[in-house]
Amino acid sequence: MLIHVIKILIEGKKGKKQWKPVEVNLKEHIKVPIFPRSNNPAKLYDDDFDEYLTKIAGQEFPQDKPLWEVHIIKYPTRNSKGVLVFKMHHALGDGYTLMASLLSCVQRADDPSIPITFPSSKKSAELDDDGNSNIKMKSMLKKLPQTIFSVIKGASDFGWSVLKGNLLVDHESPIKSGHEDVGSRPIAISTVCLSVDSIKEVKNKLKVSINDVLVGMIFLSIRLYMEAKNEESSKADATGLVLLNTRRIRAYKSVKEMLDTKTNSGASWGNQFQFMHLPIPKMSDHSNSLINPLEFVLSANKIINSLRNSLAIPLNGVLLGLVDKIKGPEVAAKYVHKTLANSSLSISHMVGPVEKVAIDNHPVKGFYFMTVGLRQSLTVTILSYMGYLRIGFGVEKDWIDVHHLISCFETAQEMILNAANKI
């Protein structure tokens, strides 16, 4: 079967990359691996699946074909009866774009005629509907010192971000190998599942966001892991890079809506993201039993709120846009990769459906995503689905023990939940 209108990335005039329509043979993009046979009908193929995932994660796409593949794993593991792996190049779009494309292939399992729904989000600020211009003027004058401070702070944050992306490099540690070819080295991927309700308990007691709690757990688990591997490294400087979707809307749009340039849907196709540098809090000089784990959540809340309202984020976007326009997308991509390489890890969060979904009438038990090929030894992803959060850890093999890291995350989760319950 041939599909026209699919495109590949080629080099055009003056070396600029552009998309070219090509014919596609679906058989070249649908992969069905064959694992070694077993005489045991109850065998689980987790090891074979992990090995296969590591293999395809390290394989580059052919440059003469569209940059996507679907791998159908027809073998049972501890978590499922089978697995679908959608492998897509970042040149096609960012996480929002690719997730929206994936969700266009699924329907609600209970009733396909009903649209898929997603977790609601409250507005961070209310619109000012006061029509009195005098009151507005007084309000503006009162906010003037705060505005000046915000501008100064934003310029400072932006300057630090640029330095961090170009000159300031996190040193080698148990979570950062520093290998130049880290992006092409074998990786291991493992996940852990959390209940959204348990996270909300901490959120409500500390009056923070769900993201604050999750980032606090991730940072605490990383420090626990670093301390276990090398006690001195638990006090070393380390930076997490949080990737942010810059679109004006949170809800997913259909592929047709994203590709329609005539409508102002606020969710156009492509790569539209910025990043936020978060310094990972250090462990105190006390033993683990005396650590206040909630400090990691509160610290995450303080840093994220400060940077989220800072001019540094939009200024980073402007800088990246200028680099892309003046130097081209390849130079812009190198800038992003260097920024990633200078930090210790990246964190990306996506929102999934509230209800169970099905693909071709096959119910989906769970799903997660992972970005591979980055110049980092550790990548963390978060995806919500059916009231649960699946945290994915992608690590450089032979440098990070992913099972030990998962154990540290579970310990951090328990420490934070227990501490919150005592409030």
C-alpha positions, 0 to 999 in steps of 0.5 A, a space after each residue: 500500500 502506498 501513501 502519497 503526501 508523506 515527507 522526508 527531510 532533505 537539504 535544499 538551496 544554500 544547505 537549508 533543510 526542507 521537506 520533500 513529498 515521497 511515496 511510502 511503503 508501509 511495510 518498510 515502517 511497520 516492524 514485527 520482531 521475532 524473539 527466540 522461541 521458548 518451550 515454556 508457554 508461560 514465559 515472559 519476554 521482559 529481557 528480550 523486550 528491553 534488549 530490543 528497545 535498547 537496540 532500536 533506540 540506538 538506530 538512526 532513521 534512514 535519511 531517504 524515508 519518512 522519519 517514523 516507525 511502528 514496532 509491534 511486539 507480540 510477546 507478553 511481559 510482566 506488564 502487558 500481553 503485547 507492546 506497540 512502540 511508536 518511534 518518531 524523530 524530533 524533526 517531525 515535531 515536539 512532544 505535544 505534536 507527536 502525542 496529539 498524533 498518537 491520540 488521533 489513533 485511539 478512541 475511548 474504550 467504553 464508547 468510541 463515539 464520546 470524545 477523549 477527555 483530559 485532566 482539567 487545569 485551573 487558570 493561574 490568574 483571573 482576568 481583570 474586568 474592572 472598568 474603572 480606569 482610575 482604579 486601573 491606573 492606581 493599580 498599575 502605579 502600585 505594581 510599578 516597583 514590582 514590574 521593575 524588579 521583575 524586569 531586572 530579575 528576568 534579565 538576570 535569570 536570562 543571563 544565567 540561563 545563557 551562561 548555563 547553556 554555553 559555558 557553565 557545565 555540570 561536572 561528572 557525577 553518578 548521573 552524568 558521565 560526561 562522555 562525548 558520545 553519550 547520545 549514541 551509547 546503549 540506554 536502559 529504560 524503566 518506569 514506575 507508576 504512581 497514583 495521582 490521588 496520593 500526589 494530590 494529598 501532598 499537593 493540598 497539604 503543602 499548597 503546591 502544584 502536582 508538578 512541584 511534588 513530582 519534581 521534588 520526588 525526582 530531585 530527592 531520589 537523584 540525591 539519594 542515588 548520588 549519595 549511595 554511589 558517592 557520598 561527596 557527589 550528593 553535595 555537588 552542583 547539578 542542574 535539571 532542565 525542564 522542557 516546556 510547551 509554549 503553546 497558548 492552549 493545553 488541550 490537544 488538537 487534531 492533526 488536521 487542525 494543527 496543520 491548518 495554517 489558516 486558523 488560529 488554533 494556538 496549537 500549530 504543528 512543529 517544535 514549540 518548546 522552551 526550557 527552564 534550568 532548575 538547580 537540584 537542591 543538595 543534601 544536608 550534612 545530616 543522615 537520611 533519617 534527619 532529612 526533611 524530604 518536604 524541603 525538596 518539594 517546597 524548594 522545587 515550588 519556589 524555584 519553578 514559580 520564580 522562573 515561570 513568572 520570569 522573563 527568562 523563559 520568553 527571552 530564551 524562546 526569542 534567542 532560539 528563534 533568532 538563532 534558527 532564523 539567522 543561522 538555520 535550524 541545524 545551528 539552533 538544534 546544536 544550541 539546544 543539544 549543547 544546553 542539554 549536554 551542559 546540564 545533568 538531566 532533562 524532565 518532560 511532562 505530558 498529559 494523557 487521557 482520563 479514561 481508558 482508550 483503545 487502539 483498533 479495539 485493543 484496550 491500552 493498559 498504559 503508555 509512556 514516552 522517552 526521548 533518546 539520543 540526547 547528550 545526557 546520561 539521564 532523562 526523566 519523563 512523566 505521563 498521566 493516564 487513567 488517574 495514574 502517573 507513569 515516570 520513565 527513567 532513560 539512563 546510559 547503560 554501564 553508568 547508571 544502575 536504573 534499578 537502583 535509581 528506581 529504588 531510590 525514587 520509590 524511597 523518596 516517594 515514601 519519605 515525602 508521603 510519610 512526611 506529608 501525612 504527619 502534617 
